[in-house]
């Protein structure tokens, strides 16, 4: 349990933090994900989906170039997911 002085100091720091960077303080309060991370996740998923669709179209149309391109896009998507997971 905090002493009266520590509690007062903590509240002062919280108020300073709230006034200095309200968006970051709101993010911590509501645990919302920053928009940039969300955009990166959407981009990773889009690369994987584009690769899967390209691969499927190439396989159905028996076009080797599309199969190879789809495989490369899927590989890039997997690598992006793995890199994002480690950071």
PDB file of N, CA, C and O in Angstrom:
ATOM      1  N   UNK A   1       0.838  -1.172   0.000  1.00  0.00           N
ATOM      2  CA  UNK A   1       0.000   0.000   0.000  1.00  0.00           C
ATOM      3  C   UNK A   1       0.893   1.249   0.000  1.00  0.00           C
ATOM      4  O   UNK A   1       1.929   1.301   0.664  1.00  0.00           O
ATOM      5  N   UNK A   2       0.455   2.242  -0.763  1.00  0.00           N
ATOM      6  CA  UNK A   2       1.256   3.457  -0.896  1.00  0.00           C
ATOM      7  C   UNK A   2       1.006   4.411   0.266  1.00  0.00           C
ATOM      8  O   UNK A   2      -0.094   4.503   0.810  1.00  0.00           O
ATOM      9  N   UNK A   3       2.072   5.114   0.616  1.00  0.00           N
ATOM     10  CA  UNK A   3       1.906   6.152   1.638  1.00  0.00           C
ATOM     11  C   UNK A   3       1.172   7.337   1.021  1.00  0.00           C
ATOM     12  O   UNK A   3       0.984   7.396  -0.194  1.00  0.00           O
ATOM     13  N   UNK A   4       0.765   8.262   1.850  1.00  0.00           N
ATOM     14  CA  UNK A   4       0.033   9.440   1.376  1.00  0.00           C
ATOM     15  C   UNK A   4       0.883  10.232   0.376  1.00  0.00           C
ATOM     16  O   UNK A   4       0.379  10.676  -0.656  1.00  0.00           O
ATOM     17  N   UNK A   5       2.166  10.406   0.683  1.00  0.00           N
ATOM     18  CA  UNK A   5       3.062  11.155  -0.205  1.00  0.00           C
ATOM     19  C   UNK A   5       3.229  10.423  -1.546  1.00  0.00           C
ATOM     20  O   UNK A   5       3.173  11.047  -2.605  1.00  0.00           O
ATOM     21  N   UNK A   6       3.434   9.102  -1.496  1.00  0.00           N
ATOM     22  CA  UNK A   6       3.608   8.333  -2.730  1.00  0.00           C
ATOM     23  C   UNK A   6       2.337   8.368  -3.581  1.00  0.00           C
ATOM     24  O   UNK A   6       2.407   8.487  -4.804  1.00  0.00           O
ATOM     25  N   UNK A   7       1.188   8.265  -2.936  1.00  0.00           N
ATOM     26  CA  UNK A   7      -0.084   8.310  -3.654  1.00  0.00           C
ATOM     27  C   UNK A   7      -0.264   9.669  -4.337  1.00  0.00           C
ATOM     28  O   UNK A   7      -0.693   9.734  -5.489  1.00  0.00           O
ATOM     29  N   UNK A   8       0.059  10.735  -3.637  1.00  0.00           N
ATOM     30  CA  UNK A   8      -0.045  12.079  -4.196  1.00  0.00           C
ATOM     31  C   UNK A   8       0.925  12.252  -5.375  1.00  0.00           C
ATOM     32  O   UNK A   8       0.572  12.849  -6.392  1.00  0.00           O
ATOM     33  N   UNK A   9       2.138  11.728  -5.230  1.00  0.00           N
ATOM     34  CA  UNK A   9       3.126  11.815  -6.315  1.00  0.00           C
ATOM     35  C   UNK A   9       2.663  11.025  -7.537  1.00  0.00           C
ATOM     36  O   UNK A   9       2.802  11.486  -8.670  1.00  0.00           O
ATOM     37  N   UNK A  10       2.117   9.842  -7.306  1.00  0.00           N
ATOM     38  CA  UNK A  10       1.632   9.016  -8.408  1.00  0.00           C
ATOM     39  C   UNK A  10       0.488   9.705  -9.143  1.00  0.00           C
ATOM     40  O   UNK A  10       0.444   9.676 -10.373  1.00  0.00           O
ATOM     41  N   UNK A  11      -0.414  10.308  -8.432  1.00  0.00           N
ATOM     42  CA  UNK A  11      -1.530  11.030  -9.064  1.00  0.00           C
ATOM     43  C   UNK A  11      -1.017  12.231  -9.867  1.00  0.00           C
ATOM     44  O   UNK A  11      -1.551  12.531 -10.935  1.00  0.00           O
ATOM     45  N   UNK A  12      -0.001  12.911  -9.368  1.00  0.00           N
ATOM     46  CA  UNK A  12       0.581  14.036 -10.111  1.00  0.00           C
ATOM     47  C   UNK A  12       1.219  13.551 -11.410  1.00  0.00           C
ATOM     48  O   UNK A  12       1.085  14.192 -12.452  1.00  0.00           O
ATOM     49  N   UNK A  13       1.907  12.428 -11.343  1.00  0.00           N
ATOM     50  CA  UNK A  13       2.528  11.862 -12.546  1.00  0.00           C
ATOM     51  C   UNK A  13       1.443  11.449 -13.543  1.00  0.00           C
ATOM     52  O   UNK A  13       1.581  11.691 -14.742  1.00  0.00           O
ATOM     53  N   UNK A  14       0.377  10.837 -13.060  1.00  0.00           N
ATOM     54  CA  UNK A  14      -0.725  10.427 -13.939  1.00  0.00           C
ATOM     55  C   UNK A  14      -1.361  11.635 -14.616  1.00  0.00           C
ATOM     56  O   UNK A  14      -1.667  11.586 -15.807  1.00  0.00           O
ATOM     57  N   UNK A  15      -1.559  12.707 -13.875  1.00  0.00           N
ATOM     58  CA  UNK A  15      -2.152  13.921 -14.453  1.00  0.00           C
ATOM     59  C   UNK A  15      -1.214  14.542 -15.486  1.00  0.00           C
ATOM     60  O   UNK A  15      -1.663  14.997 -16.538  1.00  0.00           O
ATOM     61  N   UNK A  16       0.084  14.562 -15.192  1.00  0.00           N
ATOM     62  CA  UNK A  16       1.049  15.092 -16.157  1.00  0.00           C
ATOM     63  C   UNK A  16       1.040  14.245 -17.427  1.00  0.00           C
ATOM     64  O   UNK A  16       1.042  14.780 -18.536  1.00  0.00           O
ATOM     65  N   UNK A  17       1.029  12.928 -17.261  1.00  0.00           N
ATOM     66  CA  UNK A  17       1.029  12.010 -18.390  1.00  0.00           C
ATOM     67  C   UNK A  17      -0.232  12.208 -19.235  1.00  0.00           C
ATOM     68  O   UNK A  17      -0.169  12.214 -20.464  1.00  0.00           O
ATOM     69  N   UNK A  18      -1.358  12.369 -18.574  1.00  0.00           N
ATOM     70  CA  UNK A  18      -2.634  12.578 -19.265  1.00  0.00           C
ATOM     71  C   UNK A  18      -2.624  13.881 -20.065  1.00  0.00           C
ATOM     72  O   UNK A  18      -3.131  13.920 -21.186  1.00  0.00           O
ATOM     73  N   UNK A  19      -2.057  14.934 -19.507  1.00  0.00           N
ATOM     74  CA  UNK A  19      -2.036  16.215 -20.217  1.00  0.00           C
ATOM     75  C   UNK A  19      -0.957  16.258 -21.294  1.00  0.00           C
ATOM     76  O   UNK A  19      -1.121  16.935 -22.308  1.00  0.00           O
ATOM     77  N   UNK A  20       0.149  15.536 -21.081  1.00  0.00           N
ATOM     78  CA  UNK A  20       1.247  15.560 -22.038  1.00  0.00           C
ATOM     79  C   UNK A  20       0.937  14.750 -23.295  1.00  0.00           C
ATOM     80  O   UNK A  20       1.215  15.207 -24.404  1.00  0.00           O
ATOM     81  N   UNK A  21       0.371  13.565 -23.140  1.00  0.00           N
ATOM     82  CA  UNK A  21       0.080  12.697 -24.284  1.00  0.00           C
ATOM     83  C   UNK A  21      -1.251  11.984 -24.047  1.00  0.00           C
ATOM     84  O   UNK A  21      -1.267  10.825 -23.633  1.00  0.00           O
ATOM     85  N   UNK A  22      -2.358  12.663 -24.304  1.00  0.00           N
ATOM     86  CA  UNK A  22      -3.658  12.076 -24.009  1.00  0.00           C
ATOM     87  C   UNK A  22      -3.973  10.824 -24.823  1.00  0.00           C
ATOM     88  O   UNK A  22      -4.650   9.920 -24.332  1.00  0.00           O
ATOM     89  N   UNK A  23      -3.492  10.765 -26.052  1.00  0.00           N
ATOM     90  CA  UNK A  23      -3.775   9.580 -26.877  1.00  0.00           C
ATOM     91  C   UNK A  23      -3.107   8.336 -26.290  1.00  0.00           C
ATOM     92  O   UNK A  23      -3.722   7.272 -26.216  1.00  0.00           O
ATOM     93  N   UNK A  24      -1.856   8.474 -25.876  1.00  0.00           N
ATOM     94  CA  UNK A  24      -1.153   7.339 -25.278  1.00  0.00           C
ATOM     95  C   UNK A  24      -1.776   6.960 -23.941  1.00  0.00           C
ATOM     96  O   UNK A  24      -1.910   5.776 -23.631  1.00  0.00           O
ATOM     97  N   UNK A  25      -2.151   7.942 -23.160  1.00  0.00           N
ATOM     98  CA  UNK A  25      -2.802   7.658 -21.878  1.00  0.00           C
ATOM     99  C   UNK A  25      -4.125   6.934 -22.097  1.00  0.00           C
ATOM    100  O   UNK A  25      -4.455   6.005 -21.360  1.00  0.00           O
ATOM    101  N   UNK A  26      -4.888   7.355 -23.110  1.00  0.00           N
ATOM    102  CA  UNK A  26      -6.155   6.689 -23.414  1.00  0.00           C
ATOM    103  C   UNK A  26      -5.910   5.254 -23.869  1.00  0.00           C
ATOM    104  O   UNK A  26      -6.658   4.346 -23.505  1.00  0.00           O
ATOM    105  N   UNK A  27      -4.848   5.050 -24.673  1.00  0.00           N
ATOM    106  CA  UNK A  27      -4.527   3.708 -25.132  1.00  0.00           C
ATOM    107  C   UNK A  27      -4.222   2.797 -23.948  1.00  0.00           C
ATOM    108  O   UNK A  27      -4.692   1.660 -23.905  1.00  0.00           O
ATOM    109  N   UNK A  28      -3.442   3.284 -22.991  1.00  0.00           N
ATOM    110  CA  UNK A  28      -3.128   2.479 -21.812  1.00  0.00           C
ATOM    111  C   UNK A  28      -4.375   2.202 -20.974  1.00  0.00           C
ATOM    112  O   UNK A  28      -4.536   1.114 -20.421  1.00  0.00           O
ATOM    113  N   UNK A  29      -5.248   3.197 -20.888  1.00  0.00           N
ATOM    114  CA  UNK A  29      -6.460   3.036 -20.090  1.00  0.00           C
ATOM    115  C   UNK A  29      -7.403   2.012 -20.711  1.00  0.00           C
ATOM    116  O   UNK A  29      -7.964   1.175 -20.004  1.00  0.00           O
ATOM    117  N   UNK A  30      -7.579   2.076 -22.022  1.00  0.00           N
ATOM    118  CA  UNK A  30      -8.557   1.212 -22.688  1.00  0.00           C
ATOM    119  C   UNK A  30      -7.922  -0.012 -23.330  1.00  0.00           C
ATOM    120  O   UNK A  30      -8.631  -0.873 -23.851  1.00  0.00           O
ATOM    121  N   UNK A  31      -6.601  -0.103 -23.301  1.00  0.00           N
ATOM    122  CA  UNK A  31      -5.859  -1.227 -23.878  1.00  0.00           C
ATOM    123  C   UNK A  31      -6.132  -1.386 -25.372  1.00  0.00           C
ATOM    124  O   UNK A  31      -6.172  -2.506 -25.882  1.00  0.00           O
ATOM    125  N   UNK A  32      -6.319  -0.273 -26.070  1.00  0.00           N
ATOM    126  CA  UNK A  32      -6.535  -0.369 -27.495  1.00  0.00           C
ATOM    127  C   UNK A  32      -5.192  -0.438 -28.216  1.00  0.00           C
ATOM    128  O   UNK A  32      -4.196   0.124 -27.758  1.00  0.00           O
ATOM    129  N   UNK A  33      -5.182  -1.125 -29.335  1.00  0.00           N
ATOM    130  CA  UNK A  33      -3.960  -1.316 -30.098  1.00  0.00           C
ATOM    131  C   UNK A  33      -3.664  -0.072 -30.931  1.00  0.00           C
ATOM    132  O   UNK A  33      -4.581   0.510 -31.511  1.00  0.00           O
ATOM    133  N   UNK A  34      -2.412   0.342 -31.000  1.00  0.00           N
ATOM    134  CA  UNK A  34      -2.087   1.496 -31.847  1.00  0.00           C
ATOM    135  C   UNK A  34      -2.465   1.227 -33.306  1.00  0.00           C
ATOM    136  O   UNK A  34      -2.376   0.093 -33.777  1.00  0.00           O
ATOM    137  N   UNK A  35      -2.877   2.251 -33.999  1.00  0.00           N
ATOM    138  CA  UNK A  35      -3.356   2.107 -35.378  1.00  0.00           C
ATOM    139  C   UNK A  35      -2.276   1.548 -36.298  1.00  0.00           C
ATOM    140  O   UNK A  35      -2.576   0.780 -37.212  1.00  0.00           O
ATOM    141  N   UNK A  36      -1.037   1.924 -36.064  1.00  0.00           N
ATOM    142  CA  UNK A  36       0.039   1.470 -36.942  1.00  0.00           C
ATOM    143  C   UNK A  36       0.212  -0.048 -36.859  1.00  0.00           C
ATOM    144  O   UNK A  36       0.409  -0.705 -37.881  1.00  0.00           O
ATOM    145  N   UNK A  37       0.140  -0.605 -35.652  1.00  0.00           N
ATOM    146  CA  UNK A  37       0.252  -2.054 -35.514  1.00  0.00           C
ATOM    147  C   UNK A  37      -0.904  -2.762 -36.186  1.00  0.00           C
ATOM    148  O   UNK A  37      -0.733  -3.824 -36.785  1.00  0.00           O
ATOM    149  N   UNK A  38      -2.084  -2.168 -36.082  1.00  0.00           N
ATOM    150  CA  UNK A  38      -3.254  -2.753 -36.731  1.00  0.00           C
ATOM    151  C   UNK A  38      -3.083  -2.727 -38.248  1.00  0.00           C
ATOM    152  O   UNK A  38      -3.433  -3.691 -38.929  1.00  0.00           O
ATOM    153  N   UNK A  39      -2.547  -1.631 -38.780  1.00  0.00           N
ATOM    154  CA  UNK A  39      -2.327  -1.538 -40.221  1.00  0.00           C
ATOM    155  C   UNK A  39      -1.300  -2.558 -40.680  1.00  0.00           C
ATOM    156  O   UNK A  39      -1.439  -3.132 -41.760  1.00  0.00           O
ATOM    157  N   UNK A  40      -0.276  -2.790 -39.879  1.00  0.00           N
ATOM    158  CA  UNK A  40       0.736  -3.773 -40.243  1.00  0.00           C
ATOM    159  C   UNK A  40       0.139  -5.171 -40.265  1.00  0.00           C
ATOM    160  O   UNK A  40       0.457  -5.971 -41.144  1.00  0.00           O
ATOM    161  N   UNK A  41      -0.737  -5.470 -39.291  1.00  0.00           N
ATOM    162  CA  UNK A  41      -1.378  -6.788 -39.257  1.00  0.00           C
ATOM    163  C   UNK A  41      -2.246  -6.976 -40.490  1.00  0.00           C
ATOM    164  O   UNK A  41      -2.235  -8.046 -41.099  1.00  0.00           O
ATOM    165  N   UNK A  42      -2.998  -5.948 -40.863  1.00  0.00           N
ATOM    166  CA  UNK A  42      -3.851  -6.029 -42.050  1.00  0.00           C
ATOM    167  C   UNK A  42      -2.993  -6.249 -43.297  1.00  0.00           C
ATOM    168  O   UNK A  42      -3.366  -7.028 -44.174  1.00  0.00           O
ATOM    169  N   UNK A  43      -1.852  -5.573 -43.381  1.00  0.00           N
ATOM    170  CA  UNK A  43      -0.962  -5.736 -44.531  1.00  0.00           C
ATOM    171  C   UNK A  43      -0.407  -7.160 -44.597  1.00  0.00           C
ATOM    172  O   UNK A  43      -0.321  -7.740 -45.679  1.00  0.00           O
ATOM    173  N   UNK A  44      -0.028  -7.728 -43.440  1.00  0.00           N
ATOM    174  CA  UNK A  44       0.481  -9.103 -43.431  1.00  0.00           C
ATOM    175  C   UNK A  44      -0.584 -10.086 -43.891  1.00  0.00           C
ATOM    176  O   UNK A  44      -0.302 -11.000 -44.667  1.00  0.00           O
ATOM    177  N   UNK A  45      -1.795  -9.899 -43.415  1.00  0.00           N
ATOM    178  CA  UNK A  45      -2.888 -10.780 -43.815  1.00  0.00           C
ATOM    179  C   UNK A  45      -3.195 -10.621 -45.300  1.00  0.00           C
ATOM    180  O   UNK A  45      -3.463 -11.606 -45.989  1.00  0.00           O
ATOM    181  N   UNK A  46      -3.155  -9.386 -45.793  1.00  0.00           N
ATOM    182  CA  UNK A  46      -3.425  -9.140 -47.212  1.00  0.00           C
ATOM    183  C   UNK A  46      -2.383  -9.814 -48.103  1.00  0.00           C
ATOM    184  O   UNK A  46      -2.727 -10.358 -49.152  1.00  0.00           O
ATOM    185  N   UNK A  47      -1.122  -9.783 -47.696  1.00  0.00           N
ATOM    186  CA  UNK A  47      -0.074 -10.433 -48.481  1.00  0.00           C
ATOM    187  C   UNK A  47      -0.316 -11.942 -48.521  1.00  0.00           C
ATOM    188  O   UNK A  47      -0.195 -12.567 -49.575  1.00  0.00           O
ATOM    189  N   UNK A  48      -0.656 -12.518 -47.377  1.00  0.00           N
ATOM    190  CA  UNK A  48      -0.931 -13.954 -47.338  1.00  0.00           C
ATOM    191  C   UNK A  48      -2.137 -14.339 -48.172  1.00  0.00           C
ATOM    192  O   UNK A  48      -2.107 -15.341 -48.887  1.00  0.00           O
ATOM    193  N   UNK A  49      -3.202 -13.547 -48.084  1.00  0.00           N
ATOM    194  CA  UNK A  49      -4.400 -13.837 -48.883  1.00  0.00           C
ATOM    195  C   UNK A  49      -4.134 -13.673 -50.378  1.00  0.00           C
ATOM    196  O   UNK A  49      -4.583 -14.481 -51.191  1.00  0.00           O
ATOM    197  N   UNK A  50      -3.404 -12.625 -50.726  1.00  0.00           N
ATOM    198  CA  UNK A  50      -3.070 -12.421 -52.139  1.00  0.00           C
ATOM    199  C   UNK A  50      -2.253 -13.598 -52.663  1.00  0.00           C
ATOM    200  O   UNK A  50      -2.459 -14.052 -53.789  1.00  0.00           O
ATOM    201  N   UNK A  51      -1.333 -14.084 -51.849  1.00  0.00           N
ATOM    202  CA  UNK A  51      -0.544 -15.242 -52.250  1.00  0.00           C
ATOM    203  C   UNK A  51      -1.395 -16.486 -52.410  1.00  0.00           C
ATOM    204  O   UNK A  51      -1.227 -17.238 -53.370  1.00  0.00           O
ATOM    205  N   UNK A  52      -2.302 -16.707 -51.478  1.00  0.00           N
ATOM    206  CA  UNK A  52      -3.173 -17.883 -51.567  1.00  0.00           C
ATOM    207  C   UNK A  52      -4.081 -17.833 -52.776  1.00  0.00           C
ATOM    208  O   UNK A  52      -4.272 -18.840 -53.459  1.00  0.00           O
ATOM    209  N   UNK A  53      -4.645 -16.660 -53.044  1.00  0.00           N
ATOM    210  CA  UNK A  53      -5.529 -16.513 -54.206  1.00  0.00           C
ATOM    211  C   UNK A  53      -4.742 -16.669 -55.507  1.00  0.00           C
ATOM    212  O   UNK A  53      -5.197 -17.331 -56.439  1.00  0.00           O
ATOM    213  N   UNK A  54      -3.558 -16.056 -55.562  1.00  0.00           N
ATOM    214  CA  UNK A  54      -2.714 -16.172 -56.757  1.00  0.00           C
ATOM    215  C   UNK A  54      -2.320 -17.625 -56.988  1.00  0.00           C
ATOM    216  O   UNK A  54      -2.343 -18.112 -58.118  1.00  0.00           O
ATOM    217  N   UNK A  55      -1.958 -18.309 -55.908  1.00  0.00           N
ATOM    218  CA  UNK A  55      -1.580 -19.723 -56.027  1.00  0.00           C
ATOM    219  C   UNK A  55      -2.759 -20.551 -56.528  1.00  0.00           C
ATOM    220  O   UNK A  55      -2.601 -21.379 -57.426  1.00  0.00           O
ATOM    221  N   UNK A  56      -3.946 -20.329 -55.947  1.00  0.00           N
ATOM    222  CA  UNK A  56      -5.123 -21.108 -56.346  1.00  0.00           C
ATOM    223  C   UNK A  56      -5.492 -20.861 -57.805  1.00  0.00           C
ATOM    224  O   UNK A  56      -5.797 -21.802 -58.538  1.00  0.00           O
ATOM    225  N   UNK A  57      -5.464 -19.603 -58.228  1.00  0.00           N
ATOM    226  CA  UNK A  57      -5.784 -19.287 -59.626  1.00  0.00           C
ATOM    227  C   UNK A  57      -4.752 -19.921 -60.550  1.00  0.00           C
ATOM    228  O   UNK A  57      -5.102 -20.489 -61.585  1.00  0.00           O
ATOM    229  N   UNK A  58      -3.481 -19.822 -60.175  1.00  0.00           N
ATOM    230  CA  UNK A  58      -2.432 -20.428 -60.988  1.00  0.00           C
ATOM    231  C   UNK A  58      -2.569 -21.937 -61.071  1.00  0.00           C
ATOM    232  O   UNK A  58      -2.332 -22.521 -62.129  1.00  0.00           O
ATOM    233  N   UNK A  59      -2.948 -22.579 -59.973  1.00  0.00           N
ATOM    234  CA  UNK A  59      -3.108 -24.030 -59.976  1.00  0.00           C
ATOM    235  C   UNK A  59      -4.325 -24.443 -60.807  1.00  0.00           C
ATOM    236  O   UNK A  59      -4.266 -25.424 -61.548  1.00  0.00           O
ATOM    237  N   UNK A  60      -5.424 -23.700 -60.687  1.00  0.00           N
ATOM    238  CA  UNK A  60      -6.630 -24.038 -61.449  1.00  0.00           C
ATOM    239  C   UNK A  60      -6.451 -23.779 -62.943  1.00  0.00           C
ATOM    240  O   UNK A  60      -6.957 -24.536 -63.772  1.00  0.00           O
ATOM    241  N   UNK A  61      -5.739 -22.719 -63.284  1.00  0.00           N
ATOM    242  CA  UNK A  61      -5.529 -22.375 -64.690  1.00  0.00           C
ATOM    243  C   UNK A  61      -4.264 -23.020 -65.249  1.00  0.00           C
ATOM    244  O   UNK A  61      -3.922 -22.816 -66.414  1.00  0.00           O
ATOM    245  N   UNK A  62      -3.577 -23.790 -64.428  1.00  0.00           N
ATOM    246  CA  UNK A  62      -2.300 -24.425 -64.772  1.00  0.00           C
ATOM    247  C   UNK A  62      -1.307 -23.441 -65.396  1.00  0.00           C
ATOM    248  O   UNK A  62      -0.714 -23.693 -66.445  1.00  0.00           O
ATOM    249  N   UNK A  63      -1.156 -22.321 -64.709  1.00  0.00           N
ATOM    250  CA  UNK A  63      -0.178 -21.311 -65.124  1.00  0.00           C
ATOM    251  C   UNK A  63       0.943 -21.335 -64.081  1.00  0.00           C
ATOM    252  O   UNK A  63       0.766 -20.898 -62.944  1.00  0.00           O
ATOM    253  N   UNK A  64       2.086 -21.852 -64.494  1.00  0.00           N
ATOM    254  CA  UNK A  64       3.202 -22.045 -63.574  1.00  0.00           C
ATOM    255  C   UNK A  64       3.710 -20.765 -62.940  1.00  0.00           C
ATOM    256  O   UNK A  64       4.109 -20.761 -61.776  1.00  0.00           O
ATOM    257  N   UNK A  65       3.698 -19.690 -63.691  1.00  0.00           N
ATOM    258  CA  UNK A  65       4.197 -18.412 -63.175  1.00  0.00           C
ATOM    259  C   UNK A  65       3.338 -17.948 -61.986  1.00  0.00           C
ATOM    260  O   UNK A  65       3.874 -17.452 -60.995  1.00  0.00           O
ATOM    261  N   UNK A  66       2.025 -18.106 -62.079  1.00  0.00           N
ATOM    262  CA  UNK A  66       1.143 -17.703 -60.983  1.00  0.00           C
ATOM    263  C   UNK A  66       1.323 -18.596 -59.764  1.00  0.00           C
ATOM    264  O   UNK A  66       1.231 -18.127 -58.630  1.00  0.00           O
ATOM    265  N   UNK A  67       1.579 -19.874 -59.993  1.00  0.00           N
ATOM    266  CA  UNK A  67       1.818 -20.790 -58.871  1.00  0.00           C
ATOM    267  C   UNK A  67       3.092 -20.377 -58.128  1.00  0.00           C
ATOM    268  O   UNK A  67       3.114 -20.338 -56.898  1.00  0.00           O
ATOM    269  N   UNK A  68       4.139 -20.073 -58.874  1.00  0.00           N
ATOM    270  CA  UNK A  68       5.401 -19.664 -58.255  1.00  0.00           C
ATOM    271  C   UNK A  68       5.230 -18.318 -57.546  1.00  0.00           C
ATOM    272  O   UNK A  68       5.708 -18.144 -56.425  1.00  0.00           O
ATOM    273  N   UNK A  69       4.560 -17.377 -58.187  1.00  0.00           N
ATOM    274  CA  UNK A  69       4.325 -16.070 -57.574  1.00  0.00           C
ATOM    275  C   UNK A  69       3.483 -16.215 -56.310  1.00  0.00           C
ATOM    276  O   UNK A  69       3.763 -15.574 -55.296  1.00  0.00           O
ATOM    277  N   UNK A  70       2.461 -17.050 -56.370  1.00  0.00           N
ATOM    278  CA  UNK A  70       1.631 -17.291 -55.189  1.00  0.00           C
ATOM    279  C   UNK A  70       2.426 -17.903 -54.059  1.00  0.00           C
ATOM    280  O   UNK A  70       2.259 -17.522 -52.900  1.00  0.00           O
ATOM    281  N   UNK A  71       3.286 -18.847 -54.384  1.00  0.00           N
ATOM    282  CA  UNK A  71       4.130 -19.479 -53.372  1.00  0.00           C
ATOM    283  C   UNK A  71       5.068 -18.461 -52.735  1.00  0.00           C
ATOM    284  O   UNK A  71       5.261 -18.470 -51.519  1.00  0.00           O
ATOM    285  N   UNK A  72       5.647 -17.590 -53.543  1.00  0.00           N
ATOM    286  CA  UNK A  72       6.531 -16.546 -53.004  1.00  0.00           C
ATOM    287  C   UNK A  72       5.771 -15.583 -52.091  1.00  0.00           C
ATOM    288  O   UNK A  72       6.269 -15.201 -51.032  1.00  0.00           O
ATOM    289  N   UNK A  73       4.566 -15.194 -52.505  1.00  0.00           N
ATOM    290  CA  UNK A  73       3.777 -14.285 -51.669  1.00  0.00           C
ATOM    291  C   UNK A  73       3.374 -14.944 -50.351  1.00  0.00           C
ATOM    292  O   UNK A  73       3.391 -14.303 -49.300  1.00  0.00           O
ATOM    293  N   UNK A  74       3.016 -16.211 -50.412  1.00  0.00           N
ATOM    294  CA  UNK A  74       2.683 -16.924 -49.177  1.00  0.00           C
ATOM    295  C   UNK A  74       3.902 -16.989 -48.264  1.00  0.00           C
ATOM    296  O   UNK A  74       3.783 -16.799 -47.054  1.00  0.00           O
ATOM    297  N   UNK A  75       5.065 -17.254 -48.836  1.00  0.00           N
ATOM    298  CA  UNK A  75       6.300 -17.319 -48.042  1.00  0.00           C
ATOM    299  C   UNK A  75       6.614 -15.967 -47.408  1.00  0.00           C
ATOM    300  O   UNK A  75       6.999 -15.901 -46.241  1.00  0.00           O
ATOM    301  N   UNK A  76       6.452 -14.898 -48.170  1.00  0.00           N
ATOM    302  CA  UNK A  76       6.683 -13.559 -47.627  1.00  0.00           C
ATOM    303  C   UNK A  76       5.705 -13.277 -46.494  1.00  0.00           C
ATOM    304  O   UNK A  76       6.097 -12.731 -45.462  1.00  0.00           O
ATOM    305  N   UNK A  77       4.437 -13.641 -46.672  1.00  0.00           N
ATOM    306  CA  UNK A  77       3.439 -13.445 -45.630  1.00  0.00           C
ATOM    307  C   UNK A  77       3.781 -14.192 -44.354  1.00  0.00           C
ATOM    308  O   UNK A  77       3.649 -13.649 -43.257  1.00  0.00           O
ATOM    309  N   UNK A  78       4.223 -15.439 -44.494  1.00  0.00           N
ATOM    310  CA  UNK A  78       4.617 -16.229 -43.320  1.00  0.00           C
ATOM    311  C   UNK A  78       5.809 -15.587 -42.627  1.00  0.00           C
ATOM    312  O   UNK A  78       5.831 -15.481 -41.401  1.00  0.00           O
ATOM    313  N   UNK A  79       6.797 -15.159 -43.400  1.00  0.00           N
ATOM    314  CA  UNK A  79       7.977 -14.503 -42.811  1.00  0.00           C
ATOM    315  C   UNK A  79       7.581 -13.222 -42.078  1.00  0.00           C
ATOM    316  O   UNK A  79       8.094 -12.950 -40.993  1.00  0.00           O
ATOM    317  N   UNK A  80       6.688 -12.443 -42.651  1.00  0.00           N
ATOM    318  CA  UNK A  80       6.241 -11.215 -41.987  1.00  0.00           C
ATOM    319  C   UNK A  80       5.536 -11.525 -40.669  1.00  0.00           C
ATOM    320  O   UNK A  80       5.729 -10.819 -39.679  1.00  0.00           O
ATOM    321  N   UNK A  81       4.721 -12.578 -40.655  1.00  0.00           N
ATOM    322  CA  UNK A  81       4.040 -12.967 -39.420  1.00  0.00           C
ATOM    323  C   UNK A  81       5.051 -13.421 -38.356  1.00  0.00           C
ATOM    324  O   UNK A  81       4.916 -13.086 -37.180  1.00  0.00           O
ATOM    325  N   UNK A  82       6.054 -14.179 -38.780  1.00  0.00           N
ATOM    326  CA  UNK A  82       7.061 -14.654 -37.819  1.00  0.00           C
ATOM    327  C   UNK A  82       7.887 -13.510 -37.257  1.00  0.00           C
ATOM    328  O   UNK A  82       8.182 -13.480 -36.062  1.00  0.00           O
ATOM    329  N   UNK A  83       8.258 -12.572 -38.111  1.00  0.00           N
ATOM    330  CA  UNK A  83       9.042 -11.420 -37.635  1.00  0.00           C
ATOM    331  C   UNK A  83       8.210 -10.577 -36.680  1.00  0.00           C
ATOM    332  O   UNK A  83       8.720 -10.119 -35.657  1.00  0.00           O
ATOM    333  N   UNK A  84       6.940 -10.366 -36.995  1.00  0.00           N
ATOM    334  CA  UNK A  84       6.076  -9.567 -36.132  1.00  0.00           C
ATOM    335  C   UNK A  84       5.839 -10.259 -34.800  1.00  0.00           C
ATOM    336  O   UNK A  84       5.669  -9.590 -33.781  1.00  0.00           O
ATOM    337  N   UNK A  85       5.824 -11.564 -34.788  1.00  0.00           N
ATOM    338  CA  UNK A  85       5.589 -12.322 -33.566  1.00  0.00           C
ATOM    339  C   UNK A  85       6.763 -12.192 -32.599  1.00  0.00           C
ATOM    340  O   UNK A  85       6.567 -12.171 -31.384  1.00  0.00           O
ATOM    341  N   UNK A  86       7.979 -12.106 -33.131  1.00  0.00           N
ATOM    342  CA  UNK A  86       9.168 -12.023 -32.277  1.00  0.00           C
ATOM    343  C   UNK A  86       9.378 -10.646 -31.689  1.00  0.00           C
ATOM    344  O   UNK A  86      10.064 -10.504 -30.676  1.00  0.00           O
ATOM    345  N   UNK A  87       8.794  -9.620 -32.311  1.00  0.00           N
ATOM    346  CA  UNK A  87       9.020  -8.264 -31.788  1.00  0.00           C
ATOM    347  C   UNK A  87       7.890  -7.811 -30.911  1.00  0.00           C
ATOM    348  O   UNK A  87       7.922  -6.695 -30.391  1.00  0.00           O
TER     349      UNK A  87
END
